[in-house]
Amino acid sequence: MKLVNHLPNALTILNLALGLSAILLTFRVGCQYPQRILFLILMGGLCDFLDGFVARKLNATSAIGKQLDSFADLVTFGVAPVVFLHCISSGSLWITMASALFLIAGAWRLANYNTNEFDGHFRGLPITMAGILLSGVSLVCYYLGVGCFATVLMVVILALMMISSFKLKRISVG
């Protein structure tokens, strides 16, 4: 296998590292730099887009790459947004329960994706989109001082969208 064929997995590992960095930064500095934490999650999203794009362009897709991508996505768009949300919210019991639902729904969605044939359509909201939306909207709610109820409602809606059966066509670029 050519060295260039490892580029998609390298991008996936970078995605994972960015998600872990977002989590560790949140633990280290709390909510002092919420924009930096959001930036790390967004950069993970860019890597997630690029790993699939590059894998298809190089015809370097693999079963291990698919699994690795899901693990990275669960960290960057599941765990990191939930940790971020807890940092910038009240951390109430309702936030905790909604966060658990979000993480479970994301893991379920990824497992379902990995065990079914892809027909060009995603079923439900991809965890990448859900995690980026959760992170971005959480930051907006934080700055606007929006209460716990609105945040919990948003988290529950995103969780339900991930496990729903509506179809989204994959966006092809290039």
C-alpha positions in Angstrom: 0.0 0.0 0.0 1.3 3.4 -0.9 2.1 5.9 1.8 -0.4 8.4 0.3 -3.2 5.8 0.9 -2.7 6.3 4.7 -3.7 10.0 4.4 -7.4 9.4 5.1 -6.6 7.6 8.3 -4.1 10.3 9.3 -6.9 12.9 8.9 -9.2 10.7 11.0 -6.6 10.5 13.7 -6.2 14.3 13.5 -10.0 14.5 14.0 -9.7 12.3 17.1 -6.8 14.4 18.4 -8.7 17.6 17.9 -11.7 16.2 19.8 -9.5 15.0 22.6 -7.8 18.4 22.7 -11.2 20.1 23.0 -12.1 17.9 26.0 -8.7 18.4 27.7 -8.8 22.1 27.1 -12.3 22.3 28.6 -11.1 20.4 31.7 -7.9 22.4 32.0 -9.2 26.0 31.6 -13.0 25.5 32.1 -15.0 28.1 30.2 -12.3 30.8 29.9 -11.9 30.2 26.2 -15.1 28.8 24.7 -14.3 30.0 21.2 -11.1 28.0 21.2 -12.9 24.8 22.2 -15.5 25.4 19.5 -12.7 26.0 17.0 -11.2 22.6 17.8 -14.5 20.9 17.3 -15.0 22.8 14.0 -11.5 21.8 12.8 -12.4 18.2 13.7 -15.4 18.6 11.4 -13.1 19.8 8.6 -10.9 16.7 9.1 -13.9 14.5 9.1 -15.1 15.9 5.8 -11.6 15.7 4.3 -10.9 12.1 5.4 -13.9 10.7 3.6 -13.3 13.0 0.6 -9.6 11.9 0.3 -10.4 8.3 0.8 -12.9 8.3 -2.0 -10.6 10.2 -4.3 -7.7 7.9 -3.6 -9.9 4.8 -3.6 -8.4 4.1 -0.2 -11.5 3.3 1.8 -11.2 0.4 4.2 -13.2 -1.3 7.0 -10.6 -0.2 9.5 -10.9 3.4 8.3 -14.7 3.2 8.6 -14.4 2.0 12.2 -11.7 4.5 13.1 -13.7 7.3 11.7 -16.7 6.4 13.9 -14.6 6.2 17.0 -13.1 9.6 16.2 -16.5 11.0 15.5 -17.9 9.8 18.8 -15.1 11.6 20.6 -15.1 14.8 18.6 -18.8 15.2 18.0 -20.3 13.3 20.9 -18.1 13.5 24.0 -16.4 16.9 23.3 -19.7 18.8 22.7 -21.3 17.2 25.8 -18.3 18.2 27.9 -18.3 21.7 26.4 -22.1 22.0 27.1 -21.5 21.0 30.7 -18.8 23.6 31.1 -20.9 26.5 29.7 -24.2 25.5 31.2 -25.5 25.1 34.7 -24.7 21.4 34.6 -28.1 20.6 36.0 -29.6 17.1 36.2 -31.7 17.9 33.1 -28.5 18.9 31.1 -26.8 15.7 32.3 -29.8 13.5 31.3 -30.1 15.2 27.9 -26.3 14.9 27.4 -26.5 11.2 28.1 -29.3 10.8 25.6 -27.3 12.7 23.0 -24.2 10.6 23.5 -26.2 7.3 23.4 -28.1 8.4 20.3 -24.8 9.3 18.6 -23.2 6.0 19.5 -26.3 4.2 18.3 -26.3 6.1 15.0 -22.7 5.4 14.3 -23.1 1.7 15.1 -26.1 1.5 12.8 -24.2 3.3 10.0 -21.3 0.9 10.4 -23.5 -2.2 10.2 -25.6 -1.2 7.2 -24.7 -0.7 3.5 -24.4 2.9 2.5 -26.8 3.8 -0.4 -25.7 7.4 -0.8 -28.0 8.6 1.8 -27.4 9.1 5.5 -30.3 8.0 7.8 -30.9 10.5 10.5 -28.7 13.5 11.3 -25.0 12.6 11.1 -23.2 13.0 14.5 -20.8 15.4 12.9 -23.6 17.8 12.1 -25.3 17.2 15.4 -22.1 17.8 17.4 -21.2 21.0 15.6 -24.7 22.3 16.0 -24.8 21.4 19.7 -21.4 23.1 20.2 -22.3 26.2 18.2 -25.8 26.7 19.6 -24.5 26.0 23.2 -22.0 28.8 22.8 -24.8 31.2 21.5 -27.0 30.2 24.4 -24.2 30.8 26.8 -23.6 34.4 25.4 -27.3 35.2 25.3 -28.0 33.7 28.7 -30.6 31.4 27.4 -32.0 29.1 30.2 -31.6 25.5 30.8 -35.0 24.4 29.3 -34.2 25.7 25.8 -30.8 24.0 25.9 -32.2 20.7 27.1 -34.9 20.9 24.4 -32.2 21.5 21.7 -30.1 18.6 22.9 -33.1 16.2 23.0 -34.2 17.3 19.5 -30.6 16.7 18.1 -30.5 13.3 19.7 -33.8 12.3 18.2 -32.8 13.6 14.8 -29.7 11.4 14.9 -31.7 8.2 15.5 -34.6 9.1 13.2 -35.1 7.5 9.8 -35.2 10.5 7.5 -32.7 10.5 4.7 -30.0 13.0 3.8 -28.1 12.7 0.6 -24.4 12.8 0.9 -23.0 16.0 -0.5 -20.4 15.3 -3.1 -17.7 17.8 -3.7 -15.3 17.6 -6.6 
